[in-house]
Amino acid sequence: MDSAPVSRREDILAISARLFAERGFDRTTMREIAAEAGIQAASLYHHFATKDDILHAVIRDFLQGLPKAYRDIIAENPGPDRVIRVFVAFALHIALENSVVLSIVIRERKALAGHAGFAYVEATMREVRAIWLEMFQKGAAQGVFRQDLNPHVVIRMMMDLVGSAAEWYRPNSGRYDFDDVIRTELGFIFNGIEAR
């Protein structure tokens, strides 16, 4: 297969993802995507029939690989405390490597819940949250984690903390070292800010 069409398709996806993240999915038009890509709007339809098709191409593979990745972490790491630590580090890595895609998912999640074709977005996010929750509850049952905290709130806060790094962390700014971000988030999650 000729590599030029694939390259053009990837260019269109990258431009679309950036526009969706900056402007929002509903506020971005096919005409704007085409203009940013330097092609006629009619040419865009050669690659994608609808704007929904573009969004699927941008987010589907990223999302649908997450549950398996988390299950693999569970299989490869002993104990819920170790698993949660690896979850946090992994989530930070993927949040930063896929910050534009994650930004779209976070910002568009409620709107996409109303579209049957995007039901996999909410289903996948719930599945991932359930995997984290199961590990926390297992750790609490074993006495590794505190039992006096609402596990649903704990997991939501942990996932929000990790996901928010995609919004503020800039790897090339020289301001924060990535490993230090991971250590700090893990320290905050596991030990809080109170001196011991």
C-alpha positions as CSV (number, residue, x, y, z in Angstrom):
1,M,0.0,0.0,0.0
2,D,1.2,3.5,-0.8
3,S,2.4,5.4,2.3
4,A,1.3,8.8,1.1
5,P,-2.5,8.2,1.8
6,V,-1.6,6.8,5.2
7,S,0.5,9.9,6.0
8,R,-2.2,12.3,4.8
9,R,-4.7,10.4,7.0
10,E,-2.4,10.6,10.0
11,D,-1.9,14.3,9.4
12,I,-5.7,14.8,9.3
13,L,-6.1,12.8,12.5
14,A,-3.4,14.9,14.3
15,I,-4.9,18.2,13.1
16,S,-8.4,17.0,14.1
17,A,-7.3,15.9,17.5
18,R,-5.7,19.2,18.2
19,L,-8.8,21.1,17.0
20,F,-11.1,18.9,19.0
21,A,-9.0,19.4,22.1
22,E,-8.7,23.2,21.6
23,R,-12.2,24.1,20.4
24,G,-14.3,21.1,21.3
25,F,-15.8,18.4,19.0
26,D,-19.1,20.1,18.4
27,R,-17.5,23.5,17.7
28,T,-15.0,22.1,15.1
29,T,-16.3,21.8,11.6
30,M,-15.1,19.5,8.7
31,R,-14.4,22.7,6.8
32,E,-12.0,23.9,9.5
33,I,-10.3,20.6,9.6
34,A,-9.8,20.6,5.9
35,A,-8.5,24.2,5.9
36,E,-5.9,23.4,8.7
37,A,-4.9,20.3,6.7
38,G,-4.5,22.4,3.5
39,I,-7.0,20.5,1.5
40,Q,-10.4,21.1,0.1
41,A,-13.4,20.1,2.3
42,A,-14.5,17.6,-0.4
43,S,-11.1,15.9,-0.3
44,L,-11.5,15.3,3.5
45,Y,-14.5,13.1,2.7
46,H,-12.2,10.8,0.7
47,H,-10.5,9.8,4.0
48,F,-13.5,10.1,6.5
49,A,-17.2,10.0,5.8
50,T,-18.2,12.0,8.9
51,K,-16.7,14.0,11.7
52,D,-17.8,11.2,14.0
53,D,-15.6,8.8,12.0
54,I,-12.6,11.1,12.6
55,L,-13.3,11.2,16.4
56,H,-13.6,7.4,16.5
57,A,-10.2,7.1,14.8
58,V,-8.7,9.6,17.2
59,I,-9.9,8.0,20.5
60,R,-11.0,4.4,20.0
61,D,-7.6,2.5,19.9
62,F,-6.3,4.6,22.8
63,L,-9.3,3.8,25.0
64,Q,-9.9,0.2,24.1
65,G,-6.3,-0.8,24.9
66,L,-6.5,0.5,28.5
67,P,-8.4,-2.3,30.3
68,K,-6.0,-4.9,29.0
69,A,-3.0,-2.8,29.9
70,Y,-4.3,-2.5,33.5
71,R,-5.0,-6.2,33.7
72,D,-1.5,-7.0,32.5
73,I,-0.1,-4.8,35.3
74,I,-2.1,-6.8,37.8
75,A,-0.8,-10.1,36.4
76,E,2.8,-8.8,36.5
77,N,2.9,-7.2,40.0
78,P,2.4,-8.8,43.4
79,G,0.2,-7.1,45.9
80,P,-2.4,-4.3,45.5
81,D,-0.1,-1.6,46.9
82,R,2.5,-2.4,44.2
83,V,-0.3,-2.6,41.5
84,I,-1.7,0.8,42.5
85,R,1.8,2.3,42.3
86,V,2.4,0.9,38.8
87,F,-1.2,2.0,37.8
88,V,-0.3,5.6,38.8
89,A,3.0,5.6,36.9
90,F,1.5,4.0,33.9
91,A,-1.5,6.4,33.9
92,L,0.9,9.3,34.1
93,H,2.9,8.0,31.2
94,I,-0.1,7.4,29.0
95,A,-1.7,10.7,30.0
96,L,1.4,12.6,28.9
97,E,2.1,10.6,25.8
98,N,-1.5,11.0,24.7
99,S,-2.4,14.3,26.3
100,V,-4.4,15.6,23.4
101,V,-6.5,12.4,23.1
102,L,-7.0,12.3,26.9
103,S,-8.0,15.9,26.9
104,I,-10.7,15.2,24.3
105,V,-12.0,12.2,26.2
106,I,-12.2,14.1,29.5
107,R,-13.8,17.2,28.0
108,E,-16.2,15.4,25.6
109,R,-17.1,12.5,27.8
110,K,-20.5,13.8,29.0
111,A,-21.5,14.9,25.5
112,L,-20.5,11.6,24.0
113,A,-22.6,9.7,26.5
114,G,-25.6,10.8,24.6
115,H,-24.4,9.3,21.3
116,A,-25.0,5.5,21.0
117,G,-22.0,5.1,18.6
118,F,-19.7,6.4,21.3
119,A,-21.1,4.2,24.2
120,Y,-17.7,2.5,24.3
121,V,-16.1,5.7,25.8
122,E,-18.2,5.6,29.0
123,A,-18.1,1.8,29.1
124,T,-14.3,1.8,28.9
125,M,-13.8,4.5,31.5
126,R,-16.1,2.6,33.9
127,E,-14.2,-0.6,33.3
128,V,-10.9,1.1,34.0
129,R,-12.3,2.7,37.2
130,A,-13.7,-0.7,38.3
131,I,-10.2,-2.2,37.8
132,W,-8.6,0.5,40.0
133,L,-11.5,0.2,42.5
134,E,-11.1,-3.6,42.8
135,M,-7.4,-3.2,43.6
136,F,-8.0,-0.6,46.2
137,Q,-10.7,-2.6,47.8
138,K,-8.5,-5.7,47.8
139,G,-5.7,-3.7,49.5
140,A,-8.2,-2.4,52.1
141,A,-9.4,-5.9,52.8
142,Q,-5.8,-7.0,53.3
143,G,-5.1,-4.1,55.6
144,V,-2.6,-2.5,53.1
145,F,-4.9,0.6,52.5
146,R,-7.1,2.5,54.9
147,Q,-10.5,1.1,55.4
148,D,-12.1,4.4,56.7
149,L,-12.1,6.1,53.3
150,N,-14.8,5.8,50.7
151,P,-13.1,3.7,48.0
152,H,-15.1,5.3,45.1
153,V,-14.1,8.8,46.1
154,V,-10.4,7.7,46.6
155,I,-10.2,6.2,43.1
156,R,-12.0,9.1,41.5
157,M,-9.5,11.5,43.2
158,M,-6.5,9.4,42.3
159,M,-7.6,9.2,38.6
160,D,-8.4,12.9,38.5
161,L,-5.0,13.7,40.0
162,V,-3.2,11.6,37.4
163,G,-5.3,12.7,34.5
164,S,-4.9,16.4,35.3
165,A,-1.1,16.1,34.8
166,A,-1.8,15.9,31.0
167,E,-3.2,19.5,31.3
168,W,-0.3,21.2,33.1
169,Y,2.8,19.1,32.6
170,R,5.0,20.1,29.7
171,P,7.9,17.6,29.3
172,N,10.2,19.9,27.4
173,S,9.8,23.0,29.7
174,G,12.6,21.9,32.0
175,R,10.5,23.0,34.9
176,Y,9.7,19.6,36.3
177,D,11.5,16.2,35.9
178,F,9.0,13.5,34.8
179,D,10.3,11.0,37.4
180,D,9.9,13.6,40.1
181,V,6.3,14.2,39.0
182,I,5.7,10.5,39.4
183,R,7.5,10.3,42.8
184,T,5.6,13.4,44.0
185,E,2.2,12.1,43.0
186,L,2.9,8.7,44.5
187,G,4.1,10.3,47.7
188,F,1.1,12.5,47.9
189,I,-1.3,9.6,47.2
190,F,0.3,7.2,49.7
191,N,1.5,9.6,52.4
192,G,-0.3,12.9,52.0
193,I,1.4,16.1,52.9
194,E,1.5,15.7,56.7
195,A,5.0,15.3,58.1
196,R,5.6,12.0,59.7
